[in-house]
Amino acid sequence: MHSVTNIQKYSIHDGDGIRTTVFFKGCHLRCQWCHNPETQSFEKELQVDIPKCTGCGRCAAVCPHGAISISPEGKSVTDREKCVICGRCEAACLGNYRTVVGRDYSINELVKICMQDLMFYEQSGGGVTLSGGEVMAMDTDYILKLVKKLHREGVDIAIDTCGQAPYSNYEAILPYVDTWLYDIKVMDEEKHRKYMGMGNKLILENLTRLAGSGAKIYIRIPVVREVNGDAGSMSEIIEFLKTNNIRPLQVNLLPYHSTGSHKYGKLGMEYTGQSLTAPSDEEMQGFVSQWNEAGFGNVKIGG
Amino acid sequence: MNSKVSGAIANRLANAVLQFFAFEFSKVKKNQEYLKTRDGWINFSIGLTTEDGAVAQSIWFQGGNAKVRNNIDGVDTKLILQDTGVLAQLASLPPNEVLNLMLKNKMASSGNMSYLELFNLLISVLMKDKQVKQMHAQIEERESTGREMAEDPDAERVRPPLEFLKAEKADPGVKCITDDPYLSTYKLDQFPRLKEYLDKHLSDRPAICVERAVILTDWYRKNGFEVKYDGTPWVPELRQGQAFKYLMEKKKPIIRKGDLLAGTTTTKEIGVPIYPDGVGVLIWGELLTVSERMLQPYEPLEDWEIKALNSDVFPYWVNRTFREYVRNKYHEPKCQQLDERWAACFMWKTVALSHTILDYPKLLRLGLTGIINEIKEELAKPDVPEAKQQELNAMILCYEGMITYARHLAEQARKEADAETDPKRKKELEVIAEAVAHSPEFPARNMDEAVHAIWVHWIGVHMESTNAGFSLGRMDQWLQPFFEADMAKLKTKEERDSYVSHVLELLGCFYLRCQDHVPLVPDIGNYLFGGSSSDQAITLGGITPEGEDAVNDMTYVFLKVTEMLGMRDPNVNARYNPQKNSDVYLRRLCEVNVHTTSTPSIHNDEAVMASLVDLNYEPEDLRDWSATGCVEPTISGKHIGHTNCMMFNMVAALEMALYNGYHPLMRWHLGPKTGEVSEFRTFDEFLEAFFKQLECLADLTCQYNNYLGEAHSVIRPTPLMSAMVDNCIEKGLDVTKGGSKYNSSGTACIGLADIVDSLMAIKSLVYDRKVYTFDELVEAVRNNFEGNDVMRSRILTETPRFGSGSDEAVEVANRVTKFMKDCFWSHLNFRGGHYTTGFWSMSNHVAFGALTGALPSGRLAYEPFTPGLTPEANASKSLLDNIRDVTRLEPTSMNNNIAFNVKVNPSPRDSHEQTVEHVTNYAKAYATMGGMQMQFNVVSSATMRAAMARPEEYKDLMVRISGYNAYFTQLNRDLQLELVRRADYSM
């Protein structure tokens, strides 16, 4: 399993400098606010931009499984039970409103695309970020080969991870990775289970071991008022890091935003984070001070 | 009335309308006044006809009478309408839309254009009330449609406080401001004088100033133009020298209230000088209504000004413009007709031959007297030929005139100082009086004198010829010695800080002085060149003639002034030499772009110099290049490069290749018959046909440019300018005749990305994949893709585009640019220099786009082209693909530079430092990869939309068009929308 939903070039909020971010498909967590719902399932999926659909019917005409019809409102309707994600409707759509999410790349293909912007990485101190979904939950052999090859080409590599994967996966690629962008959400295990769909035991364990191995780590904390947007939750995270002697080079506090919510409809899913809210600017500043006072100097709002 | 109305009826109708005119101007005394000139009644005739000849009527104004004839034989000026339908529109449309009919080739004119303008004035004499009502309705419509543009039209503008970066000294040339080269603590608020004038600059309407035109016309009436009062022919250089001297003696010496610099170009706060030998007469038709027009309205003219222009100035110049000189001498040649059909080219030489950079170091070193001495020494050499003597004497006359004007300014300053009661201002006036009394007449000794020398000379330059693209050159290099010397005299930190403050304020005044004049824009210009000032480029940074890092204290001082004022002009261009200049400097350039939203433009020094290899400049000269006008490289003080002689629409040639030499909008079999598209067996055969059409257009435009070059040498030689350009004194030859050390003419070729995308669509779908026949594609293009949405969609999604990272598209782009460059290079201009080739567009990508049908690229009819050579907005989602493709273009094929627009949209989540860092990263990578020029718009589409809804709050929103800067709210709507639709790359 190593299909890719998107290769985002000129990405500047996923690590240092100008980067190319590769989003892999599939993640074990189900964060309610997930910005990239198309990366949750490990399977390929069909995405349809219904508001833009003109109802021309070209998709329905080519579907070999009769899964598409045109509604009286002039929009295409896809029966996802019947759909086998063959991709014929994608080719037929004039406006590219139908897309199959998830594409397999050979290592060479992926490396070639990443190398196109090498000059920009070099000038800006950037590189390639492997993200997702959860890149660490992908086929380890594939990821290992990929990072080895990029590393050999002199590309700076960052791994953006939620921590929910066997530690052996981390260990395997450790020598080739320059920076780990490691997400922490909340310390309270029950809360974690509620909002993320799973507990955080493995995540915290992995982080501790990774730090112990001397890896360069940036801690990234999505800040959601209902989940961890309070001084108590922050100090629990701070305490955890201190207790386990984890010294991140940077801490990024990422205020919640709902920009990914429109994607759920395209996938036939429902957004699960309606009730969530972002902390105010003042609250965010307050968290920065709290971290600073705890001895963490390099704390940024945003990526 | 529709076009089905019979020709006979239309002909009778045209007759009736003209009869009404004839009556009004024969029998009604107050109307007749407009036909009276200082030389008696003006006599002229205008003919009105249709292409099929069904309508043929003319009106003849003769001796204060007007008569209508049933034919158009022998008229001065003809208006040729496409059909009778256009006739009805003529009567009902507001004046700017009538102009639009002209641009759209619904009608064309033939014959003297000045008369057409006079006729327009006569129309407005009779119809003023109706016209004004129509104009007001247009303004209201613009306001209401503007409100629809914004997401929330009621949201007030929020201006977050600016943050400023600090930096350590990193540049060896920074000698004095080493603690804080970015001058991060200085703010506009510390300079109320600048703030107040900046506000006026943004709010006041310009006013037409008749001073220059009236004084000069007076002189010519008295002394003759073609021949002297005694009947002997004038030597044009001497005539211009004498007239200029007279002008400078008569010119009113003005010190603007509260200013630190003496002298003004006009008598108005913000003046529009009139150059009747250029295109000044084009405002004739708007004398009564120019204050009411929708775009860039001027202050209303006073009655005496209208009378001066209408009865004194304009009638004198009817046949003495560059354009009419060519028409009369060469019988309205085909190349001139082409220009006057608007769709294929715009010839700036009809306006000016100004784009150059004078040798200001020489002025600072020698003063006016020193320059006169240099000329006299040349005259004293043995065996000086007569023509040389004449030019040299003309130069002396000019410099004597300059001295008189400078003395008048000094006297005026002294007088005002004596009368001044406020001690602070009194002191300032005394400093001004002392400075201007010394410089420009004598070598400058300190910063105040140096800036005065340049400014006063600058006024003279603009009195001699048109304010279009004269550029200031490497001001940071030239003023640095004065800065260092002044600083060395100061002992305490307080003194030095206060001196830096003074220099910032002085240069701030200089910037604002440079905006005391704007170019005359007849309403048609608002649609061709929205919001352009005269583009007085200043060039900063780069390397010295010896090849060392040139960034110095003054570089940062100029950047601070640029940042504080955020003005469209002077147009600041920064040379960034990746090998020599520091990252600290580049970061500052990017920070100023973030703060001002669009300036300075950034040039990769190495790439620009590499592009100039064919011109064989001496290495020291090459390293001393600066930008002129928009972006074009000129060798400072040694070069007449008329780098903006023409705007050249390459897409017109593409259309001609698609239609076998026929241009659809102009309805003209203009080009060679290169074949029907079905006959081309290969893509290369079609490409050859396209190149033949390009060649045809290049031949015609170069021919016209050369005729106009001759016209300049006869009508307006420029001895003042000549004395400040290398080799003119030694040769005794005026710059208009090729006296300069280096000569060239620069073109701006428009539509590169649209052409490449079109060619790639043809190659891919017709020849490589054979999805459509060429006939099918052209048929769809002819019908603007109506009923062919599938084909258009396939073009947009399946064919490789410039800027998407396609090797093939880049290769085709390089073939086109190389052909264009070789083609222009093969022509020589009137001054004996080569033509150079640039790929930038001012605002003509919108204007020419509006005159061009649909294209194989999928672009719909009349939509704008992309600006400069910027890839089309949907070519790629990644800005980096755009950047990379542009850097892969061969610099030597672009020896008149390029304009690559990048619109970036800072993330509100990023700190100022991060935003600057991101922009710096792009700029640095672009330069390292060999890209030539890059210009930013650091503003989002949402902000532009808000500005359309609430223009009052966004007067200062500056945007980069293609090469030049403008204030967004002053632009025509098409141009505004083009900017909004540019790819918006979030950061």
HADDOCK unambig.tbl for C-alpha pairs under 7 A between the chains (distance, minus, plus):
assign (segid A and resid 9 and name CA) (segid B and resid 878 and name CA) 5.85 0.50 0.50
assign (segid A and resid 10 and name CA) (segid B and resid 878 and name CA) 6.27 0.50 0.50
assign (segid A and resid 10 and name CA) (segid B and resid 880 and name CA) 6.42 0.50 0.50
assign (segid A and resid 12 and name CA) (segid B and resid 987 and name CA) 6.76 0.50 0.50
assign (segid A and resid 94 and name CA) (segid B and resid 790 and name CA) 6.79 0.50 0.50
assign (segid A and resid 94 and name CA) (segid B and resid 793 and name CA) 5.80 0.50 0.50
assign (segid A and resid 119 and name CA) (segid B and resid 925 and name CA) 6.38 0.50 0.50
assign (segid A and resid 120 and name CA) (segid B and resid 925 and name CA) 5.35 0.50 0.50
assign (segid A and resid 123 and name CA) (segid B and resid 921 and name CA) 6.39 0.50 0.50
assign (segid A and resid 123 and name CA) (segid B and resid 924 and name CA) 6.53 0.50 0.50
assign (segid A and resid 123 and name CA) (segid B and resid 925 and name CA) 5.52 0.50 0.50
assign (segid A and resid 124 and name CA) (segid B and resid 921 and name CA) 5.17 0.50 0.50
assign (segid A and resid 302 and name CA) (segid B and resid 909 and name CA) 5.95 0.50 0.50
assign (segid A and resid 302 and name CA) (segid B and resid 910 and name CA) 6.89 0.50 0.50
